[in-house]
Amino acid sequence: MIDLSTKTPEPLLFEISRPGRLGVELPDCDVPVKSIADLLPGASLRKNLDWPELSEPEVIRHFTHLSQDNYSIDSGFYPLGSCTMKYNPKINEEVARMSGFARLHPSTPDKHAQGALEVLYNMQEILTEISGMDATSLQPAAGAHGELLGLMLIRAYHHDRGDEKRDTIIVPESAHGTNPASAARCGYKTVSIKSDTRGRTDIASLKAVLNDRVAGLMLTNPNTVGLFEDEIKTLCDLIHEAGGLVYCDGANMNALVGRARPGDMGFDVMHFNLHKTFSSPHGGGGPGSGPVSVKASLIPYLPVPMVTKPVASTSPSPIPMGEGAGGEGSYRLNFDIPKTVGRIHGYYGQFMCILRSYVYIMYYGKERLRDIADNAVLNANYIRASLQNDFDVAYNDICMHEIIFSAKRQQCDYGVKALEIAKRIMDFGYHPPTIYFPLIVPEALMIEPTETESLETIDAFIGAMKQIARDCEENPEIVRSAPHYTSVRKLDEATAARQPCLCWTPPSPEDEDLEAALVVHGNDLTVSVATRDEGCRREPGVQSCRRTR
């Protein structure tokens, strides 16, 4: 277990501020000085700004301390299910920092951006091959953005055929939440279908909702309970026979890459999550990239621009340079797609994310890409087999890249919830797994080890989970009260959700005497202060905005 017992909350910049302290000194002004009121006449100006006043070392140390409280894949094992938090090789970063890429302006003319355009073109072709599709757009900036584009393409396809009555998208009950949200954003109604007792899409439930208003089916394969949809061909055939198209949520491609192609299964359109499957740093809302690959029937509607392949050239160089660059033989952005759904991103997608993923794919090469899926599936099943006696397996079957356990037994027998188990995992120095998803699994614990973890790391994690299972039985309170070794201890989550304190205001004069009041209660140290605005007022007896340790 990692000893984090000496960690303490990092004070706010306002709390360590001291009047008159400076982090920088500017030279004397060499132009006439004017007041802000003269420069901004009539503006609503505040007389005082309560900015923190600190020295440069204090600022640097403050943010360094905060960064040390962050958890990342460089810090340790990150088994966050459905997020594929794999290690990001540093060679990706080295290439992304090359000045020819890093300093390239997005408005650079095509003839001066041939290297970047070649990367984009090659990536289009690579993803088309990996997916088993016929073309790829790199524009979407995230997985959900890719979903939106895919649905826009499906809508354009039906409308172009005069079949505008199709207004319904079918979504399994176990789907990622973005699936129905993207469908609604695209103007579709959604119909949910059940899973069968094996954790796969229920064929009978699907047949019951098929009609001539169905535009398509959104399906994740492997699905969100970590199982391969072994009747995928039947599912796709049923949708196609009803006149619809089938969308593949590619969030779980880490289980298939190099081994199976969605296009060969019958899917018409899919998105990738480059930041997941192909290892670009992500988390906290970004950055991401969600390219969309399509079958030939949807190519006419792809967004502009696409990168076109260079035509044959008589130039001795593969890419003509100098005066001839931008003419025949060069890569270029093609805006001539008459039925396009239009632009869905400024310029051409998240270039740096695409570049990092391109390097990752080039590192593996075509023949070794299957190692990604092979090892991801092996690691997940090793965890499944190792912990199946400690936690209930949601579906007792060979899993793909992730395994879903249920803590229902721990909840019923010992009063310990999945949330509390996840917080206890933090005491062992690991990031918690995904919990309470998918919704069809009670007290779900979704663990995705990815392919980049060693046997020793996975064994250590398994040992921690076994200890937690014993704690639930022998000492459940230590789990219910976790975490114990983090800088912020267990929170009153109900109060935090209902009365969030998201701002800081200086203490009122009557509270200033409380600023340094330290009240010791056994092993707890409480720092009390009324530093909140009216929106954060609490009832007597409720913990204040300051932290409690």
Secondary structure as UniProt FT lines:
FT   TURN            5..6
FT   HELIX           13..16
FT   TURN            19..20
FT   HELIX           36..39
FT   TURN            41..42
FT   HELIX           56..69
FT   TURN            73..75
FT   TURN            81..82
FT   HELIX           90..96
FT   HELIX           99..102
FT   TURN            106..107
FT   HELIX           110..112
FT   HELIX           114..131
FT   STRAND          135..137
FT   HELIX           143..160
FT   TURN            161..162
FT   TURN            164..165
FT   STRAND          168..172
FT   TURN            173..174
FT   HELIX           178..185
FT   TURN            186..187
FT   STRAND          189..193
FT   TURN            197..198
FT   HELIX           203..209
FT   TURN            212..213
FT   STRAND          214..220
FT   TURN            224..225
FT   TURN            230..231
FT   HELIX           232..241
FT   TURN            242..243
FT   STRAND          245..250
FT   TURN            251..252
FT   HELIX           253..255
FT   TURN            256..259
FT   HELIX           262..265
FT   STRAND          269..272
FT   HELIX           274..277
FT   TURN            284..285
FT   STRAND          292..294
FT   HELIX           296..301
FT   STRAND          306..308
FT   HELIX           322..324
FT   TURN            325..326
FT   TURN            328..329
FT   STRAND          332..334
FT   TURN            338..339
FT   TURN            347..348
FT   HELIX           351..387
FT   TURN            388..390
FT   STRAND          392..393
FT   STRAND          403..406
FT   HELIX           408..414
FT   HELIX           418..426
FT   TURN            427..429
FT   STRAND          434..435
FT   TURN            439..440
FT   TURN            442..443
FT   STRAND          444..447
FT   HELIX           455..474
FT   HELIX           476..480
FT   HELIX           493..498
FT   HELIX           509..514
FT   TURN            515..516
FT   STRAND          518..521
FT   TURN            522..523
FT   STRAND          524..527
FT   HELIX           534..536
FT   TURN            540..541
//
